[in-house]
């Protein structure tokens, strides 16, 4: 079943890991945190791509012309240009905001 909630759950994990990373100076902990954060960021991208490529169809993109750009920005925020590269919780929050925008469109399409 398609649902942007799974991408959001993984993005929340990314943000929590970033917060814990900032609060801990232990190099072993930090290395492990980065590894887990990058795995979760990859999962965010995966879940977004599934929605983008499998759920949303041409009529959705016609009705919501900004949808391609929104997905592009969200996946970049989950990737090397954002949460995967950064350890700043603010970057993860930007990702969460984009996922929320996608979720809004998703649920509007479910009502139609």
Secondary structure, DSSP 8 states (H G I E B T S, - for coil): ---THHHHHHHHHHHHHHHHHHH---HHHHHHHHHHHHHHHHHHHHHHHHIIIII--HHHHHH-TTHHHHHHHHHHHHTTTTTTT---HHHHHHHHHHHHHHHHHHHHHHH-
